[in-house]
Amino acid sequence: MKEKEMILQAFTVLATIVLFANGQHGQKLPPFATSKYLGDVKDKIKIQPAPMPNLNLMGTLGPWFYQFHIDPCSWAVAEEFTNYMQVRELQGNNILLHETMRSHDLCNTVTSIVIVRGPGVFMGKDLVGNNWSGKIILVATDYTSFAINWGCTKWSVFNDGLCEDPSVYVKTRELNPHPKVLRRIETVLQNTWGISVNQLRRISNEKPCSTGGSSWIKKNGNVG
């Protein structure tokens, strides 16, 4: 009996290791991800990152698809999104964000404002409520394939420069990005925060509400 209990315990430990190695929620780890970065992601992203230097603001306009994210507590509803698209449009000194998201098989569209504060630094204003209003940093982008944003909705009152409710959003130009693009995203996440995409929530992008901001492209031309 004791020998059987030991064998059962060994199988339980092995199953746990396999499950963890395959990433969060029991999903198979993507080939471009790494499983060696552990720990609480929210703690790792509390420190404000440096904005991307020499940012070309015009290059960030147009359509983007959200792929991976860690949301602020006030925007936890985003965890239910199965499709999330954004079209960025310049209006004076501000950027309009036209966003469409699918939740529980329903698509909703909202428009919000981002105020440019400096190269790669923005102040977001949620016009619907105050779910995600706050500072936004564009950490990295190549303009034609991916972009990574960091945001803060609540700053620490005890530690200057530390965010108590941070977020990270990874976007791509294509609905289904090439593996090379995903590997580049993985590298930026590792170098910036020591985290991996398998520690973020992935948007399935099934049944997209929109296929790529066609009206914006028709008006402004293709990006890149």
KAPE-V598033 format. One record per residue. N is the residue number from 1. NEAR is the number of other C-alpha atoms within 10 Angstrom. Layout:
n=<N,N>
near=<NEAR,NEAR>
This chain:
n=<1,2,3,4,5,6,7,8,9,10,11,12,13,14,15,16,17,18,19,20,21,22,23,24,25,26,27,28,29,30,31,32,33,34,35,36,37,38,39,40,41,42,43,44,45,46,47,48,49,50,51,52,53,54,55,56,57,58,59,60,61,62,63,64,65,66,67,68,69,70,71,72,73,74,75,76,77,78,79,80,81,82,83,84,85,86,87,88,89,90,91,92,93,94,95,96,97,98,99,100,101,102,103,104,105,106,107,108,109,110,111,112,113,114,115,116,117,118,119,120,121,122,123,124,125,126,127,128,129,130,131,132,133,134,135,136,137,138,139,140,141,142,143,144,145,146,147,148,149,150,151,152,153,154,155,156,157,158,159,160,161,162,163,164,165,166,167,168,169,170,171,172,173,174,175,176,177,178,179,180,181,182,183,184,185,186,187,188,189,190,191,192,193,194,195,196,197,198,199,200,201,202,203,204,205,206,207,208,209,210,211,212,213,214,215,216,217,218,219,220,221,222,223,224>
near=<6,7,8,9,10,11,11,12,12,11,12,11,11,11,12,10,11,12,16,15,17,16,19,15,10,11,12,14,17,15,9,17,20,20,17,10,16,11,11,10,19,17,14,13,24,21,17,17,15,14,19,16,11,8,19,14,13,12,13,22,20,24,26,25,29,26,26,21,22,23,23,21,16,14,15,12,12,20,14,12,19,23,24,26,27,25,23,22,18,16,11,8,9,16,20,19,22,18,18,19,23,22,15,8,11,10,16,11,13,13,15,16,21,23,18,16,14,11,15,20,22,21,18,24,17,16,13,10,8,13,16,25,21,18,21,26,23,23,22,22,21,14,19,15,20,23,21,22,20,26,29,26,21,18,17,12,10,7,9,9,12,18,21,20,20,28,23,23,18,24,24,25,20,18,21,11,15,11,12,11,16,21,16,14,25,19,18,18,19,16,10,14,16,17,25,22,26,23,20,19,17,17,18,16,19,10,11,18,19,17,12,19,17,15,11,16,14,9,8,11,11,12,15,9>
